[in-house]
Each structure stands twice: as C-alpha cells, then as structure tokens.
Amino acid sequence: LDNIHSVYVDQWDWERIIGKNDRTENYLKATVEAIVNVICDASEALKKAFPQIKVNLSRKISFVTAQELEDLFPDNTPEEREHLYIKEHPTTFIMQIGGKLRSGKPHGGRAPDYDDWQLNCDIFFWDEVLQRALEISSMGIRVDAESLDRQLTESGCDDRRSLPFHQALLKDELPLSIGGGVGQSRLCMLMMGCAHIGEVQCSIWDAATIKACSEAGIMLL
C-alpha cells in the first residue's frame, strides 16, 4: 500500500464489440484519443467549477512501444523508463506490453488470454503533484483465436486451451472486442491535484501512513 495503491480497487470497466477490420493499431489509437479527450474535458469542467484547482492535462498524446522504451533506456527498469519518458511526454500511450522484448524480458505482466500483446496499451499522465508517471488505464484489443493460440504457447499456458472460454474463442464462437478499465480514484486524485489516493476514497491505512499524512496536512477519508 502507498499513495496510489490501496486495498480498495475501483475502476470503470468497459467492453465494445468490434469487427475483424477494427483489429488495427489505428483503431486502438483512435479509441485512446477519445478516452484522453473525455478525461481532459472532465478536468476542464472540474476546474471551471472549482477555479482553485490548477491541474493541467495535455491532450497531446505520445505513442511509444515497450520496445522503443527499452531501446531508449536499456539500463533502466520498466518503471524507471516510464518515469523518464512520461516526464518529457506528459500524456503517453505505451503499446505492445506483454511479450518478451529484445532483452528477453517483458515490459510488464500481461495475461496471455486477455489482450492481444501487439494491440494493447497503458495510458499514462504525468502527475505534477507527485512528480511521477501515473497509470490511469490499462486496455487493448482483446485476443482473437490466432493471438490467443500464439500467446498461450509463448507464455507456457497451453493447459488453458481446454477451458470453456478458451475453447469458444479458439473456435471463433465469441465476438471480437476491445476493452479496458479506467482507475476511478487515480483519475480523481489526478484531476484534483491530490497527493494521496486516500484523499478521494475510503480505505484502510496503517498507523504510520495516517501519522505521516496528518503531519503533511493530508486529510484521509
């Protein structure tokens, strides 16, 4: 637990049925742009209602792949790469997360039966208050029969092929889709300029956290 993680996880989950021709990087990027614009619209409406809020979110999205990040910062961890890149590109869309990079290591964990690793992403904003990259959404075009088949083998999870969901997907019996989740509390703390997730949600905190926040003038709900 820390200032952006709590025992209470809340997010808006969404899913949209798409056609085979929509399984493209351009469709993924267009969807991300729509989400970012909605977030920025909400931020601007919030600042209009509460002028004391000084948060400024950028609509200009930088698109970068996990491999490009590794190439830029080969000596850093994935989290450090995110921080270094997003500090210079305050709204960033990191793509192609899950498979092994040229170093032999993945950028981050991703289930093989969830997103297509070539068509997924995380949406980040630079948080000026915390001076760090803040992940707001994990999303992607979901696996189809071909990508599921490939990713189950690549991740050593072939035993899942016999499960009902996997059987139906491998037989093309389920609709294709795109989907993701948007962190509710993280989005609220970002738009309000809060330093701790406990300022926007009720949760459980240890005595040291409560004491530190109280001394820093942070009111936990």
N, C-alpha and C positions, 0 to 999 in steps of 0.2 A: 504494500500500500504506500502511495505517495501522493503528491499534489495533483496528479492527473489519473490516478487509479484508486478505486475504492471497491468494497465488497459488493456494492450495488452497481450492476452494469445495465445501462439503459440506452437503447438506440432505436431509431426508426428503421425498420427493415422494409424493403420494397422489392418487388419482382415484376418484370414485364415480359410477356411472351413476344418473341421476335421471329422473323423469318430467316431462312438459311442465308439469304443475301445480306442480312444485317450483321452477320458474324464477321465484322471487319474492324480494323483499328480506327477507321474514320467514324464509324457508328459509335464506338466506345468513347472517342474523344468528344463527339458532339453531345453525348449524354453527360459527360463530365462538365462540359461548358455550361450546360443547362443547370446542373446542380450548383456549380460555383456561382452562377448569376443569381439563383434563388437565395443562396446564403448571403451574398453581397446586398441584394435587395432588402432582405430582412435586417441586416446590420444597419443599413441606411435608415430604414424606418424606425429602428430602435433608437438611433442617435437623434432622430428628429423629435421623438417623444421625450428623450432624456438627453439634452444637449451636453450634460456633464461627461458623457461617455466620449472618449477621444480615440477609440479604436478605428484604424483604417485598414480595410481588407482590400487586396488587389484583385481585380477581375482578370488581369493578365496572367494566363496560365503557362508555366514552363513544363513541357512534356519531356521526360527523360526515362530511359530504361534502366533497370537494375544493373545491366552490364555496362552501360555508359557511366554510371556512378562508380562502379568498381574500377573502370579504366581511368577515371578522373582522380580517384583517391584509393589507389591499390593498397596502401599501408594502413588504412583506417577500417574500423568495424562498420557494418551496415548502418548502425545508428549514428555513428560519427559522420559517415558520408551524407546521410540525410540532413544532419545539422549544418554541415559546411555548405551544402548545395542550396538548401532552402533559405539560409540566411541571406544569400545573394538573389534568390528567386522566391519571393515570399508566398506565392501560390504555386504549388508544384504537384504534378501528377506523375508518380513513379509507376512505370509499367513493367510488365513481364516479371512478376515475382513468383517464385516457387521452384523453378527448375535450377539445376546447378549452373553456376557461372563458369567462366574460363578458369577461375581459381580452383574449381572443384567444389566450391561451397555455394549454397543458395543465399540470396539476399535476406530471405526470411522464410519462416514456415508457412506452408500453404497446403491444405488438404488436396490430394490428387483427384478427388471426386467432387470438387466444388467448382472453382473457376478453371477456365482454360488458361494455363500459365502463359500463353502467348497473348492473351486478350484480357488481362486483369490489371488492377492498379490500386494504389492507395492515394487518397487526396490529402495533401498537407497544406497548412497555413503556417506562416511564421508568427509566433506569439511574442509580441514586443514586451509584454509584462514579464513573461518567464524567460525570455531570450532563448527560445528553443523552437525546434520544429514540432508542430502539434498535428498528429494524425486525426483527421475528422471522419474519414470514411474509408472503408475497405470494400471494394466492389469489383465487378467484372462480368464478362460474358461467360455464362456457365458452360460446363463441359458438354460436348456432344459425344456421340458414340466413338468417333475417331480419337478425339483428345482424351477421353476417359480411358480408352484402351491403351494409349501411349503412356499416360501418366501413372496408371496403376502399375504397369511394368517397370517404369523408370523409378518409382518410389518403393518397389518391392511389396506392393499391396495387392498382388494378384488374387489372394484369397477372398477379396471382397467381391469378385466377379459373380459369385453365387448369390449375393444378397438381392432381395426383390427390387430395390431401386436401381441398382447397377444392371441387373438383368433387363429391366424395362428400358433403360437408357441405351444399352448396347444393342437392343433390338429396334431402336428408333420408335419406341411406343410412347415417349413423352415429348411434350412441346419444347422447343428451344427457348431459352430465356436469357435475360440479363438482370442482374440484381445486386443488392448490396445493403449496407447499413450505415446510418449516419449517427454518430455518438451525440445523444441529446445533451448531456451535461457538459461534455467538452465543448460543444458548439456554443452553449450558453455562456460558459466561462470565457471563451474566446471573444465573443461579441460584447460582453460586459466588461472585459478587462480585468477579470478576477485572477488571483494568484493561486487559488486552491479550489479543487472540484467540490470540496465541502461547503463552499460559499453558495452553490447553486443546487445542491441535493442533500437530502438527509441520509446519513450513513453512520457507520460505527468507526471510531478512531481511538487509538491508544492514548494513554495519558501524556506521553512525550509529544505527540502531534498536537494535541489540544493545548498543551502548555506553550509550545513553540508558536502556534498560530495566535494565541492570545497575546503573547509578548510582541508579536509583529503587527498587532492590530487587525488580524484577520478573523472575522466572525464566522464560525462554522455553524451550519444549520443543525 
